[in-house]
């Protein structure tokens, strides 16, 4: 299992999906232990109700030109009716830094929607919640590239923890999806 995970990360780094090794994912003290759950398949985008006002907001997705999983997340959003405009770039770290996305919250691609950044393979339900509630934060992040998350292959082994980010730091858990 570890060898397979190592090979997957190596292949993604070689393909340009990740510009540096992922940082250790922080575990907020308030989050407590993760409950064990039976593995489930990746949730379909069409299972989330997207209000028309949210679907009308354009998602601008910044990605490496060689990353296939970013295209998978784009397809996931489009399947749910979101309007997505892709901008391929070789300098994602500069974009992420300019948005104040901390290193430990980074993933392979970054989106802008409704005045917020959405970092990584964030589930559509989290994006809908963000755009419905409109909290006073800079954005949300799903660090790393968890197996089974939208756009990634593999099996989802429990809820995906999405973090709220503001002022260049994770300020807490936005939700589990």
Z-matrix of the N, CA and C atoms (Angstrom, degrees):
N
C 1 1.450
C 2 1.528 1 110.08
N 3 1.356 2 117.51 1 -45.60
C 4 1.459 3 120.63 2 179.22
C 5 1.522 4 110.80 3 -64.88
N 6 1.337 5 115.62 4 -39.62
C 7 1.463 6 119.28 5 -179.83
C 8 1.535 7 110.44 6 -62.96
N 9 1.331 8 116.38 7 -41.90
C 10 1.459 9 120.82 8 178.61
C 11 1.524 10 110.42 9 -63.12
N 12 1.330 11 117.08 10 -43.91
C 13 1.461 12 120.69 11 179.05
C 14 1.524 13 110.46 12 -63.48
N 15 1.327 14 117.45 13 -42.82
C 16 1.463 15 121.16 14 178.48
C 17 1.527 16 110.36 15 -60.97
N 18 1.334 17 116.97 16 -45.33
C 19 1.461 18 120.10 17 -179.75
C 20 1.528 19 111.21 18 -63.27
N 21 1.339 20 117.24 19 -39.29
C 22 1.461 21 120.73 20 178.52
C 23 1.521 22 110.50 21 -62.84
N 24 1.330 23 117.39 22 -46.87
C 25 1.464 24 120.93 23 179.56
C 26 1.528 25 109.54 24 -62.77
N 27 1.347 26 117.11 25 -43.21
C 28 1.464 27 120.50 26 179.45
C 29 1.525 28 110.46 27 -59.63
N 30 1.342 29 117.19 28 -43.71
C 31 1.463 30 120.52 29 -178.84
C 32 1.532 31 110.77 30 -65.60
N 33 1.332 32 117.40 31 -39.61
C 34 1.460 33 120.53 32 179.61
C 35 1.516 34 111.45 33 -67.06
N 36 1.341 35 116.96 34 -40.07
C 37 1.465 36 120.54 35 177.23
C 38 1.521 37 109.40 36 -63.44
N 39 1.338 38 116.24 37 -45.54
C 40 1.463 39 120.46 38 -179.76
C 41 1.524 40 111.61 39 -63.18
N 42 1.332 41 117.56 40 -32.72
C 43 1.463 42 121.57 41 -179.06
C 44 1.522 43 112.66 42 -80.43
N 45 1.332 44 116.43 43 -7.53
C 46 1.463 45 119.56 44 178.57
C 47 1.508 46 113.97 45 91.31
N 48 1.341 47 118.43 46 10.42
C 49 1.463 48 120.39 47 178.93
C 50 1.522 49 111.40 48 -74.22
N 51 1.322 50 116.75 49 -27.16
C 52 1.451 51 121.78 50 -178.15
C 53 1.514 52 107.35 51 -130.52
N 54 1.328 53 117.40 52 130.27
C 55 1.451 54 119.81 53 -177.34
C 56 1.513 55 112.91 54 -89.89
N 57 1.331 56 118.01 55 -15.23
C 58 1.456 57 121.86 56 177.19
C 59 1.521 58 107.43 57 -155.40
N 60 1.340 59 118.10 58 162.27
C 61 1.457 60 119.11 59 178.91
C 62 1.517 61 110.68 60 -59.31
N 63 1.315 62 116.55 61 142.68
C 64 1.455 63 121.20 62 -179.55
C 65 1.516 64 110.43 63 -67.23
N 66 1.323 65 116.36 64 142.12
C 67 1.454 66 121.26 65 176.89
C 68 1.515 67 109.35 66 -74.47
N 69 1.312 68 115.92 67 162.60
C 70 1.454 69 120.45 68 177.56
C 71 1.514 70 108.34 69 -65.04
N 72 1.291 71 116.44 70 132.22
C 73 1.453 72 121.60 71 -178.02
C 74 1.519 73 109.44 72 -72.36
N 75 1.336 74 117.82 73 125.60
C 76 1.455 75 120.24 74 179.55
C 77 1.520 76 110.89 75 -71.32
N 78 1.305 77 115.37 76 147.65
C 79 1.450 78 121.15 77 175.27
C 80 1.513 79 107.36 78 -117.44
N 81 1.327 80 117.86 79 106.34
C 82 1.455 81 119.87 80 -179.46
C 83 1.526 82 110.54 81 -59.42
N 84 1.328 83 115.47 82 140.12
C 85 1.460 84 120.21 83 -178.92
C 86 1.519 85 111.21 84 -60.54
N 87 1.319 86 117.04 85 -32.22
C 88 1.458 87 120.43 86 -178.16
C 89 1.524 88 113.23 87 -76.15
N 90 1.327 89 116.70 88 -14.03
C 91 1.458 90 119.15 89 -175.62
C 92 1.518 91 112.34 90 -74.01
N 93 1.330 92 117.74 91 -30.11
C 94 1.455 93 120.78 92 -179.28
C 95 1.511 94 111.24 93 70.06
N 96 1.319 95 117.41 94 -176.47
C 97 1.462 96 119.74 95 -179.38
C 98 1.521 97 111.25 96 -68.58
N 99 1.310 98 115.23 97 149.75
C 100 1.453 99 120.71 98 178.75
C 101 1.520 100 108.69 99 -80.99
N 102 1.325 101 118.28 100 125.65
C 103 1.456 102 119.28 101 178.54
C 104 1.523 103 110.04 102 -66.41
N 105 1.321 104 115.88 103 142.13
C 106 1.461 105 118.03 104 178.95
C 107 1.517 106 108.60 105 -76.52
N 108 1.308 107 114.38 106 142.88
C 109 1.463 108 120.08 107 -179.24
C 110 1.510 109 108.55 108 -139.16
N 111 1.296 110 115.74 109 150.02
C 112 1.462 111 119.83 110 176.43
C 113 1.521 112 108.03 111 -67.46
N 114 1.344 113 117.69 112 139.24
C 115 1.457 114 119.47 113 179.37
C 116 1.526 115 110.83 114 -58.58
N 117 1.330 116 114.84 115 141.78
C 118 1.458 117 120.63 116 177.83
C 119 1.514 118 108.50 117 -126.68
N 120 1.297 119 117.14 118 164.08
C 121 1.451 120 120.62 119 176.83
C 122 1.515 121 108.96 120 -79.26
N 123 1.331 122 116.96 121 162.13
C 124 1.454 123 122.76 122 179.55
C 125 1.519 124 109.75 123 -56.51
N 126 1.352 125 117.62 124 132.53
C 127 1.456 126 119.79 125 -178.75
C 128 1.520 127 111.16 126 -68.81
N 129 1.332 128 117.72 127 137.45
C 130 1.463 129 119.81 128 177.98
C 131 1.518 130 110.61 129 -74.13
N 132 1.328 131 116.73 130 143.39
C 133 1.457 132 121.55 131 178.95
C 134 1.517 133 110.75 132 -63.61
N 135 1.314 134 116.81 133 -32.54
C 136 1.459 135 119.67 134 -175.05
C 137 1.522 136 112.54 135 -70.10
N 138 1.318 137 118.83 136 -9.46
C 139 1.462 138 122.67 137 179.35
C 140 1.509 139 113.08 138 -78.58
N 141 1.336 140 118.82 139 -5.61
C 142 1.460 141 123.00 140 -177.64
C 143 1.518 142 108.84 141 -108.48
N 144 1.318 143 116.20 142 129.26
C 145 1.461 144 121.24 143 177.72
C 146 1.524 145 108.54 144 -78.30
N 147 1.309 146 117.23 145 119.06
C 148 1.466 147 122.30 146 179.68
C 149 1.521 148 107.80 147 -106.15
N 150 1.341 149 117.16 148 111.31
C 151 1.466 150 119.13 149 177.43
C 152 1.530 151 110.70 150 -57.76
N 153 1.320 152 116.78 151 147.67
C 154 1.465 153 122.37 152 -176.23
C 155 1.527 154 112.02 153 -56.59
N 156 1.333 155 117.73 154 -38.93
C 157 1.466 156 120.81 155 -179.71
C 158 1.524 157 111.27 156 -63.69
N 159 1.319 158 117.10 157 -34.00
C 160 1.461 159 120.72 158 179.18
C 161 1.523 160 110.00 159 -78.15
N 162 1.323 161 117.63 160 -42.20
C 163 1.462 162 120.87 161 179.03
C 164 1.529 163 110.94 162 -61.67
N 165 1.330 164 117.53 163 -27.02
C 166 1.452 165 121.59 164 -179.42
C 167 1.531 166 112.48 165 -75.03
N 168 1.337 167 117.56 166 -17.39
C 169 1.463 168 120.66 167 179.70
C 170 1.525 169 109.77 168 -78.59
N 171 1.321 170 116.17 169 128.79
C 172 1.458 171 120.44 170 -179.23
C 173 1.528 172 111.07 171 -75.38
N 174 1.314 173 115.53 172 135.92
C 175 1.456 174 122.84 173 173.50
C 176 1.530 175 106.50 174 -97.71
N 177 1.323 176 116.85 175 122.67
C 178 1.462 177 121.04 176 174.92
C 179 1.522 178 106.99 177 -101.74
N 180 1.334 179 116.57 178 113.40
C 181 1.453 180 122.81 179 -174.38
C 182 1.522 181 110.34 180 -105.65
N 183 1.339 182 116.50 181 118.12
C 184 1.457 183 122.92 182 176.19
C 185 1.519 184 108.20 183 -95.16
N 186 1.353 185 116.76 184 127.76
C 187 1.454 186 120.15 185 -177.41
C 188 1.515 187 110.72 186 -149.60
N 189 1.326 188 114.67 187 163.46
C 190 1.453 189 120.99 188 172.54
C 191 1.528 190 107.88 189 -72.28
N 192 1.329 191 118.47 190 143.05
C 193 1.463 192 119.73 191 -179.58
C 194 1.527 193 113.90 192 -65.25
N 195 1.321 194 117.26 193 -15.86
C 196 1.471 195 120.16 194 -175.41
C 197 1.523 196 113.81 195 -106.51
N 198 1.309 197 118.89 196 5.32
C 199 1.472 198 120.75 197 -173.59
C 200 1.526 199 111.88 198 -93.85
N 201 1.325 200 116.08 199 116.78
C 202 1.460 201 121.50 200 179.82
C 203 1.506 202 114.15 201 -75.88
N 204 1.344 203 118.27 202 -33.21
C 205 1.463 204 118.98 203 -177.88
C 206 1.528 205 111.23 204 -69.96
N 207 1.331 206 117.36 205 -28.30
C 208 1.468 207 120.37 206 175.46
C 209 1.532 208 109.93 207 -63.90
N 210 1.329 209 115.81 208 -40.72
C 211 1.461 210 120.38 209 176.41
C 212 1.527 211 110.17 210 -64.44
N 213 1.324 212 116.80 211 -32.76
C 214 1.462 213 120.77 212 176.57
C 215 1.520 214 111.52 213 -65.03
N 216 1.337 215 117.45 214 -39.95
C 217 1.465 216 120.46 215 177.86
C 218 1.521 217 110.42 216 -68.97
N 219 1.333 218 116.09 217 -38.06
C 220 1.468 219 120.50 218 175.37
C 221 1.535 220 110.27 219 -58.59
N 222 1.322 221 117.24 220 -47.29
C 223 1.469 222 121.79 221 179.94
C 224 1.526 223 111.09 222 -62.22
N 225 1.324 224 116.55 223 -38.91
C 226 1.469 225 122.68 224 178.02
C 227 1.535 226 110.10 225 -59.72
N 228 1.342 227 116.89 226 -46.44
C 229 1.464 228 120.78 227 179.90
C 230 1.528 229 111.43 228 -66.93
N 231 1.330 230 116.37 229 -41.96
C 232 1.470 231 120.22 230 179.17
C 233 1.536 232 111.15 231 -63.42
N 234 1.333 233 116.91 232 -38.61
C 235 1.470 234 120.84 233 -179.79
C 236 1.530 235 111.27 234 -62.45
N 237 1.317 236 116.63 235 -24.44
C 238 1.461 237 121.04 236 178.67
C 239 1.525 238 112.24 237 -90.00
N 240 1.338 239 116.83 238 0.26
C 241 1.455 240 120.23 239 178.00
C 242 1.508 241 115.07 240 95.92
N 243 1.334 242 117.89 241 6.78
C 244 1.462 243 120.75 242 178.97
C 245 1.527 244 109.53 243 -77.93
N 246 1.319 245 116.37 244 147.61
C 247 1.462 246 122.81 245 174.88
C 248 1.529 247 107.15 246 -90.81
N 249 1.341 248 117.15 247 121.07
C 250 1.461 249 121.63 248 -174.95
C 251 1.524 250 109.57 249 -122.81
N 252 1.328 251 115.57 250 129.24
C 253 1.465 252 122.24 251 172.96
C 254 1.525 253 106.75 252 -115.32
N 255 1.321 254 116.90 253 123.82
C 256 1.460 255 122.78 254 -175.92
C 257 1.514 256 110.39 255 -98.73
N 258 1.330 257 115.28 256 135.24
C 259 1.455 258 121.04 257 172.93
C 260 1.522 259 107.97 258 -124.49
N 261 1.329 260 116.05 259 108.08
C 262 1.457 261 121.00 260 176.72
C 263 1.512 262 109.42 261 -77.85
N 264 1.331 263 115.54 262 138.70
C 265 1.461 264 120.86 263 -179.35
C 266 1.521 265 110.08 264 -151.02
N 267 1.308 266 115.92 265 150.02
C 268 1.466 267 121.72 266 176.57
C 269 1.524 268 110.62 267 -91.50
N 270 1.331 269 118.31 268 -6.72
C 271 1.454 270 121.18 269 -173.46
C 272 1.524 271 112.13 270 -120.51
N 273 1.320 272 116.12 271 59.88
C 274 1.465 273 120.65 272 -179.17
C 275 1.523 274 112.44 273 -66.06
N 276 1.339 275 117.50 274 -35.35
C 277 1.466 276 119.65 275 -179.48
C 278 1.520 277 111.31 276 -60.14
N 279 1.322 278 117.57 277 -37.49
C 280 1.464 279 121.68 278 178.45
C 281 1.538 280 110.01 279 -65.04
N 282 1.316 281 116.44 280 -43.13
C 283 1.469 282 121.22 281 179.40
C 284 1.522 283 110.30 282 -64.45
N 285 1.326 284 117.10 283 -47.27
C 286 1.458 285 121.57 284 -179.19
C 287 1.530 286 111.11 285 -63.08
N 288 1.329 287 115.84 286 -42.32
C 289 1.462 288 120.12 287 178.23
C 290 1.517 289 111.76 288 -62.90
N 291 1.323 290 116.50 289 -40.27
C 292 1.456 291 120.82 290 178.86
C 293 1.524 292 113.29 291 -65.35
N 294 1.314 293 116.11 292 -25.86
C 295 1.464 294 120.44 293 178.76
C 296 1.525 295 112.22 294 -89.54
N 297 1.338 296 116.75 295 -6.98
C 298 1.464 297 120.04 296 -179.87
C 299 1.515 298 113.75 297 79.96
N 300 1.327 299 116.99 298 28.28
C 301 1.462 300 120.17 299 178.82
C 302 1.528 301 107.97 300 -84.87
N 303 1.343 302 117.81 301 116.11
C 304 1.464 303 119.87 302 -177.57
C 305 1.534 304 111.50 303 -65.90
N 306 1.347 305 116.17 304 151.36
C 307 1.458 306 121.06 305 -177.84
C 308 1.522 307 112.55 306 -55.24
N 309 1.321 308 117.70 307 -39.28
C 310 1.469 309 119.73 308 -176.27
C 311 1.525 310 113.66 309 -76.06
N 312 1.331 311 117.27 310 -2.72
C 313 1.462 312 121.86 311 178.21
C 314 1.527 313 112.30 312 -109.65
N 315 1.332 314 117.55 313 0.66
C 316 1.460 315 120.77 314 -172.57
C 317 1.524 316 113.29 315 -80.00
N 318 1.321 317 113.33 316 155.25
C 319 1.455 318 123.79 317 177.14
C 320 1.523 319 107.11 318 -135.71
N 321 1.329 320 117.07 319 -156.98
C 322 1.463 321 119.63 320 -174.89
C 323 1.519 322 113.87 321 -88.60
N 324 1.324 323 119.65 322 -22.30
C 325 1.464 324 120.34 323 179.57
C 326 1.516 325 110.10 324 -141.64
N 327 1.324 326 114.82 325 160.45
C 328 1.462 327 122.08 326 -177.87
C 329 1.522 328 108.41 327 -131.81
N 330 1.323 329 115.81 328 137.49
C 331 1.466 330 120.76 329 177.10
C 332 1.519 331 109.86 330 -119.49
N 333 1.302 332 115.44 331 154.12
C 334 1.460 333 122.88 332 170.61
C 335 1.520 334 107.41 333 -119.05
N 336 1.319 335 116.50 334 132.03
C 337 1.458 336 121.14 335 176.91
C 338 1.524 337 108.90 336 -156.03
N 339 1.315 338 116.01 337 131.80
C 340 1.455 339 121.19 338 175.69
C 341 1.509 340 114.74 339 58.67
N 342 1.329 341 118.24 340 27.35
C 343 1.458 342 121.23 341 -179.92
C 344 1.518 343 114.03 342 86.77
N 345 1.316 344 118.00 343 3.61
C 346 1.466 345 123.21 344 179.51
C 347 1.528 346 110.11 345 -116.88
N 348 1.344 347 116.83 346 156.14
C 349 1.457 348 119.00 347 166.83
C 350 1.517 349 108.05 348 -96.47
N 351 1.312 350 114.99 349 149.36
C 352 1.464 351 122.95 350 176.01
C 353 1.527 352 104.80 351 -127.68
N 354 1.326 353 116.38 352 110.29
C 355 1.457 354 121.96 353 -173.71
C 356 1.520 355 111.18 354 -98.79
N 357 1.331 356 115.49 355 118.77
C 358 1.454 357 120.92 356 172.32
C 359 1.521 358 114.66 357 91.32
N 360 1.314 359 113.94 358 -160.99
C 361 1.461 360 123.62 359 -173.48
C 362 1.535 361 111.18 360 -85.32
N 363 1.307 362 115.71 361 53.99
C 364 1.462 363 123.18 362 -176.23
C 365 1.526 364 109.98 363 -69.90
N 366 1.335 365 117.35 364 131.65
C 367 1.468 366 119.99 365 177.75
C 368 1.535 367 111.64 366 -63.66
N 369 1.312 368 115.56 367 148.62
C 370 1.455 369 122.21 368 -179.26
C 371 1.530 370 111.73 369 -57.07
N 372 1.313 371 118.15 370 -36.84
C 373 1.468 372 120.98 371 179.94
C 374 1.530 373 111.07 372 -59.03
N 375 1.329 374 117.85 373 -35.97
C 376 1.466 375 121.13 374 178.09
C 377 1.527 376 110.71 375 -69.71
N 378 1.329 377 116.57 376 -39.05
C 379 1.468 378 120.61 377 179.26
C 380 1.528 379 110.08 378 -66.37
N 381 1.323 380 116.83 379 -42.83
C 382 1.470 381 120.77 380 177.69
C 383 1.526 382 109.78 381 -62.25
N 384 1.336 383 117.55 382 -43.43
C 385 1.467 384 121.11 383 178.07
C 386 1.526 385 110.62 384 -60.68
N 387 1.338 386 117.23 385 -44.67
C 388 1.469 387 122.07 386 179.65
C 389 1.530 388 110.60 387 -58.83
N 390 1.327 389 116.52 388 -47.63
C 391 1.464 390 120.47 389 -175.74
C 392 1.524 391 112.96 390 -77.72
N 393 1.316 392 117.51 391 -17.72
C 394 1.465 393 121.23 392 175.67
C 395 1.528 394 110.61 393 -83.73
N 396 1.343 395 116.31 394 -45.88
C 397 1.467 396 120.99 395 -176.46
C 398 1.526 397 113.19 396 -81.46
N 399 1.340 398 117.04 397 -29.55
C 400 1.461 399 123.30 398 -179.13
C 401 1.535 400 112.52 399 49.11
N 402 1.342 401 117.61 400 58.64
C 403 1.472 402 119.74 401 179.78
C 404 1.529 403 110.93 402 -69.28
N 405 1.319 404 116.16 403 162.49
C 406 1.461 405 122.71 404 -179.56
C 407 1.536 406 109.24 405 -85.85
N 408 1.338 407 115.68 406 71.89
C 409 1.459 408 123.38 407 178.34
C 410 1.524 409 107.93 408 -137.71
N 411 1.341 410 115.70 409 169.72
C 412 1.465 411 119.33 410 178.01
C 413 1.524 412 112.11 411 -82.55
N 414 1.338 413 116.94 412 -31.96
C 415 1.457 414 119.62 413 -178.99
C 416 1.511 415 112.17 414 173.20
N 417 1.336 416 114.48 415 -170.87
C 418 1.461 417 121.48 416 -179.83
C 419 1.528 418 109.09 417 -129.07
N 420 1.336 419 115.11 418 155.99
C 421 1.463 420 119.26 419 -176.89
C 422 1.519 421 111.54 420 -144.93
N 423 1.324 422 114.10 421 141.25
C 424 1.460 423 123.12 422 169.09
C 425 1.530 424 104.74 423 -115.15
N 426 1.331 425 117.75 424 97.05
C 427 1.466 426 120.24 425 -173.90
C 428 1.528 427 112.81 426 -64.49
N 429 1.327 428 114.94 427 151.58
C 430 1.457 429 121.03 428 177.21
C 431 1.514 430 111.29 429 72.94
N 432 1.312 431 114.14 430 -155.31
C 433 1.461 432 121.07 431 -178.28
C 434 1.531 433 108.04 432 -139.22
N 435 1.343 434 116.97 433 71.52
C 436 1.468 435 119.97 434 -174.08
C 437 1.532 436 113.02 435 -62.83
N 438 1.317 437 115.63 436 135.40
C 439 1.466 438 121.06 437 176.44
C 440 1.523 439 109.32 438 -58.16
N 441 1.315 440 116.01 439 137.14
C 442 1.458 441 121.60 440 177.56
C 443 1.513 442 114.29 441 83.89
N 444 1.345 443 117.85 442 -4.53
C 445 1.466 444 119.38 443 176.72
C 446 1.530 445 108.01 444 -75.29
N 447 1.333 446 117.86 445 160.36
C 448 1.465 447 120.44 446 -176.24
C 449 1.531 448 112.81 447 -55.28
N 450 1.326 449 115.39 448 121.11
C 451 1.454 450 121.87 449 -178.96
C 452 1.513 451 113.85 450 97.47
N 453 1.317 452 116.83 451 -18.20
C 454 1.470 453 121.35 452 179.38
C 455 1.526 454 108.62 453 -99.03
N 456 1.297 455 115.49 454 148.97
C 457 1.457 456 119.78 455 173.85
C 458 1.516 457 109.76 456 -79.71
N 459 1.295 458 115.16 457 -179.82
C 460 1.461 459 120.04 458 177.08
C 461 1.508 460 113.02 459 96.96
N 462 1.304 461 114.20 460 -173.91
C 463 1.458 462 122.30 461 -176.43
C 464 1.521 463 109.49 462 -110.97
N 465 1.301 464 116.47 463 130.70
C 466 1.457 465 122.83 464 176.68
C 467 1.519 466 108.26 465 -73.60
N 468 1.325 467 117.01 466 125.43
C 469 1.464 468 120.92 467 -176.83
C 470 1.521 469 111.81 468 -112.17
N 471 1.278 470 117.70 469 45.74
C 472 1.460 471 121.19 470 179.21
C 473 1.510 472 110.08 471 131.89
N 474 1.322 473 116.66 472 -178.60
C 475 1.464 474 119.32 473 -177.61
C 476 1.527 475 111.51 474 -68.96
N 477 1.323 476 115.24 475 151.88
C 478 1.463 477 122.02 476 175.16
C 479 1.521 478 107.63 477 -94.14
N 480 1.326 479 116.87 478 123.89
C 481 1.459 480 121.71 479 -179.70
C 482 1.520 481 109.05 480 -90.43
N 483 1.324 482 115.31 481 117.71
C 484 1.454 483 122.56 482 178.92
C 485 1.526 484 107.35 483 -104.95
N 486 1.333 485 115.44 484 132.41
C 487 1.458 486 121.34 485 -175.72
C 488 1.519 487 111.66 486 -103.19
N 489 1.326 488 116.45 487 146.07
C 490 1.458 489 123.38 488 171.54
C 491 1.524 490 107.11 489 -84.95
N 492 1.338 491 116.50 490 135.88
C 493 1.464 492 121.48 491 -178.73
C 494 1.526 493 108.19 492 -125.60
N 495 1.334 494 114.88 493 134.60
C 496 1.452 495 120.32 494 177.55
C 497 1.526 496 109.00 495 -152.24
N 498 1.305 497 116.28 496 139.47
C 499 1.462 498 120.35 497 177.90
C 500 1.511 499 114.55 498 61.49
N 501 1.325 500 117.81 499 28.70
C 502 1.451 501 121.33 500 177.09
C 503 1.516 502 114.92 501 83.18
N 504 1.356 503 117.45 502 14.29
C 505 1.464 504 120.37 503 -179.81
C 506 1.530 505 110.17 504 -146.24
N 507 1.336 506 114.65 505 150.85
C 508 1.469 507 118.92 506 172.36
C 509 1.519 508 107.11 507 -71.76
N 510 1.328 509 116.34 508 130.26
C 511 1.462 510 120.04 509 -177.07
C 512 1.519 511 112.62 510 -109.08
N 513 1.327 512 117.49 511 -0.62
C 514 1.447 513 120.98 512 177.99
C 515 1.515 514 111.05 513 153.11
N 516 1.305 515 114.47 514 -179.48
C 517 1.457 516 121.08 515 179.48
C 518 1.527 517 108.82 516 -81.99
N 519 1.315 518 117.00 517 125.37
C 520 1.456 519 122.47 518 176.21
C 521 1.523 520 109.83 519 -78.05
N 522 1.334 521 114.97 520 -38.97
C 523 1.464 522 119.84 521 178.24
C 524 1.511 523 111.11 522 173.42
N 525 1.322 524 114.99 523 168.13
C 526 1.468 525 121.81 524 175.05
C 527 1.510 526 107.23 525 -117.51
N 528 1.327 527 115.51 526 130.82
C 529 1.461 528 121.12 527 -172.37
C 530 1.504 529 110.07 528 -130.48
